Amino acid sequence: MKHILGISRSTVYSPNSTDRDSAIFTAVTSRLERMGHDVSIINEDLFFAVDLSDFDLVFSMARGHDVLNKLAHFEHEHPGRVINSAIVLSQNTRADIAKTLQANNIAMPHVAIASPKELLKTPQSYPIWLKRADACAQKADDICYIDNEYSYHDALNGFVSKGIDMVIAEEHLAGDLIKFYGIQGTDFFYITYPTENKTFSKFGLEATNDAIKHYNFEMSKFKEAADNAARCLGIVVYGGDAVVGNDGKCRIIDFNDWPSFAPCRKEAAKAIAYKINNIILTLHDISK
C-alpha cells in the first residue's frame, strides 16, 4: 500500500465541465482505493497547505500555474512521481504543444503562431480557427471559428482587449471530427464522433464541422500517432480532437492533458488506476 495524493481540477479550468471532470477524478480515486492504496484528495484551489513529502505519488488534474510550480519542485526532487507531469504542464503552453507536434511530424493542420497585432496584418484564407496560445480555453471566445475578414479582425481585437499576447491561427480541415482518449503506454484508446453521438460540447463549436461521412482510417495507426504525440509531450493521461479526411488521414487539431473521459469513464478510470499502480511498482523496484 502506498500513500497517494489526488488533486482535482479547479472550476476555473473546467468550463461547463465541472461535474464531468469531478466524475473521472472520483472514479480513479475509487479504483486506487479498491486496489489497496491510501488516497488523500484535495482540490487545487486548496492545495497550498499540503506537505508533499507525506506522499509517495501524486495524480493531478490541476492546471493553475502556482500549483503546477509547486508540484514541479516536488517532481524535480522525486522524478516520475507526478501524473501528469507538472514539469511538462508548467512549461508547455498551447503554442508549445503545437510546435512540439510539428517538430515531431505529427499529422496536424497548418498553424501560424503570432501576436494578435501581427496577425491583423496577415491576409488569411477562410475558414480558419483562432485560439489563445498561452493556455487551454476557459471561455467560449478563447476559440473562434472565423469565416470572413470582419470576424477575423473582431476576434483578434477581442484577444487584444483580454490581454492575450499570442494567438494560434489554425487551418480549418474538412472531414469527420472525432474525439479521442488515451493513456500513453497502455492498450486503452477510445474514439467517438461528437456531432453524430450528440456527446457533450463545452462551447458548441463542433457544430461548425462537416456532417459525418465515416471515412475509413486505420485505428491502430492513429492510436500509435496519438501515443507518439503523448510521449513527445511527456503526457500520460491525454485526449484531444482530430479530423479524418477523405484520404483516411487523421490530423490532430487539439491535444489535452487529462480530459473528462465522459463517453468512456468506467473503462478509462480502470486503465488510469492500473497505469498509476504500475508506475508505483516500477518506482518501488528502482528504489530497491
N, C-alpha and C positions, 0 to 999 in steps of 0.2 A: 504494500500500500504506500502511495506517495501523496504528499500534500500539494494540491494543485489550486491555483487561483484562476478564477474565470472573471473576466472584465467585460461587462455588457456595454453596448453602444449608447451614447447619449442620444436623446431625441433630436438634438440639433443635426445629427448626421444620419437620421432615419426619416427623411421627409416622406410623409404619408405611409411609412412602413414600420412604425414603432412596434406594433403587435407582431408582425412577421419576423422582424429581427429578434424580438424577445423570444419567440417560439423556437427558433433554431438554437438559440443560446441555451434555453431551458432544456431542450431535448438532448443536447450534447452533454450538459451537466448531469442530467439523469442517467445517461448511458455510462458516463465515467464512474458515477457513484455505484451503479449496479456492477461495475467491473471491480469494485472494491477500493476505489480511491477516495480519499478525503478531499472534498472540493469545497472551497470557500468562494463566494461570489460577491461582486460589488459592481456598481455602475461607474462608468468612467468619470461622471460628474463628482463622485465622492471618493475618488481614488487616492488622493494625496496623503492621507493619513496611514496608508498601508506600508508595512515593513516587508519588503520583498524578500528579505533574507530568510523569512519563515517558510518559503515555498520552494518546491523542487522544480516546478514548471508553471508557466503562465499561458493560458489560452485567452486571446483577447480579440474583441471586435472593435476596440477603441480607435478613434481617428483624430482626436484632439491633439494638437501639437505638443502641449505641455505633458500630457500623459505619455505620448509616444517617446518624448525625450527622456522621461524618467525610466520608462521600460527599456529604451535603448541603452541607457547607462548600465542597467542590470544585465542586459544581454551581452554587452561588451565584457563584463566580468564572468558571465556564465553563458558561453556561446551555445546556441541551439535550444535555449530554454524558454523562448517566447514564440508562440504560434498564433498568428502570422508574425514574422519578424518585424519588430518595432524599428530596428535599424533601417530595414528596407523601406518601410512605410514612411518614416520620417524624412527620408532622403529622396523620395520619388513623388513628384507632382504628376498630374495627368500628362503634362508635356513630356516629362522624363519617361513615362511609360511608353508614350508614342515613339519617342526617339529610340528607346531600347528595342521595341518591336521592329522598327525599321532597320536598326543596325544588325539584328539577328535574322533578317529576311523572313519575318513572319508576314504572311499574306494579310494585307490591310489596304484601306483606301489611301489615296494621296492626301497628305496633310501639309498645311503650312502653319508655322507657329511664330507669332509676332505680336507686337503691341497693337491694341485697337487702332491707334493713330496711324501706324504703318499700314495696317490692313485697309483703312479707309482710303488710302491712296492706291490700293491694288485692285485692278479690274478682276472680276470673277465670272465664271460660267455657272449658271444656276441650274438646278438647286444645289445648295451646299448646307452644311451644318456649322454653326459657330458654338464653341464650347469654352467655358472658362478653363484656363490651362493650369491653374495653381492647385486645384482641389477637385474632389468629386462634387457633383451637382447637389446643391442644398435647396434650391428654389427652381420653379419651373423655367424662369428666364435665364438660368445658368446654361441651358442648352436650347438653341434656337434653330428651327428649320427655316431656311431662307430660300425664297424662290423669285425674288426680284430685288432691284437695286435699292429701292426705297426701304424695304425691310432690312436689307444688309446694313445700310447706314444707321437706321434707327436702332438696331440691335447692338452695333458696335458703340454707338454713343451711350447706350444703356450700360454696357460694360464699363465704359469710362466713368460714368456717374456713380457706379458702385465701387470704384477704386480698384478694379481688376486690371492689372497691367499687362497680362499676357493672355492671348486667346488662340485657340486652335480653329482654323478653317479647314473643314474636312469634306472631301468629295462625297456626294450622295451616291450610293450604289443601288442599282436596280436588282431585284431578285427577292428570294424568300428570306424574311427576317427570322432568325432563330435566337433563342436564349440558351446558353449552355452553363453547366455547373460541373465542377470537378474538384478532386482532391489529389494534388500532384503526387505521383509515385504510387498510386493505387489503381485498382480496376474501376473505381467509381467514375462514371461520366453520364450526364443526363442532358438531353436537349428537349426543347418544346417550341412550338410555333405560337407565340403570344397573341398574335392577331386572330389566328384561327381558333385557338383554345380559350379565348377570352380570359386569359390569365391576368392577374393584377398588373396595372401600369402605374408607376409613380406619378408621371406627368401627362400621360395620354399621348406621347409623341409617336408611339408605334403606328398610330392611325395614318401617318404620312407615308408609310411603306406600301409596296405593291401587294395586291391580292396574292395569296399563297398558291404557287404552281406545283409545289413538291418536286423541285428539281432533284435529280439523283446526285448523291455525293457519297464519298467513302467515309463512313462514320469513324472507322479505326484511324484513318489518315488524319481526320480533323481532330480527334482526341489527341493524337500524337503531337499535332501542331499546338493545340491548347496547352498540353502538358509542357511542351517545349517553351512556350511563352511564359508559363508559370515558373519554370526553372530559371529562365533568363532574368526574370524579375525578382526571383527569390521569394515567391509567394506559394504557400502550401494549399490553403483553402481559397478557392477562387470561383469566379463566374464572369459572365460577360455576354455580349451580343455579337452576332456575326450575320453576314448576308451571304446566301448561297446563290451564285449566279447561274445563268442558263448553261454555262460551261461546266457546272459541277464544282467550281472552286469556291471554297469557304474563306471569306475575308473577315477578320476580326475588326469590329468597329468600336468596341468598348471592352475594357478589361477591368475587373473589380476585385478587391480583396474581400473575402468573407461576405457573400450576398446572403439573402434570407432563405434561399433554397425552398421557397414556398411550394413549388409543384412536386418536390421530391424530398420533403423534410425528414420523414422517417428513415429512408434509406441513407440520406446524407448524414444525419446525426450519428448513425451507426458507423459509417465509414470514417467520419471525422474522429469519433471516440477511439476507434481502433488505430487510426493513424497516430493520435496523441499517445496512446498506450505503447505503440511500437517505438515511438521516439523516446519515451521514458525508459523502455527496456534497453534501447541502444545506448542511451546516456549512462545507464547503470553498468552495462558491460564495459564501457570506456573507462569508467571510474574505478573499476576493479584493479 
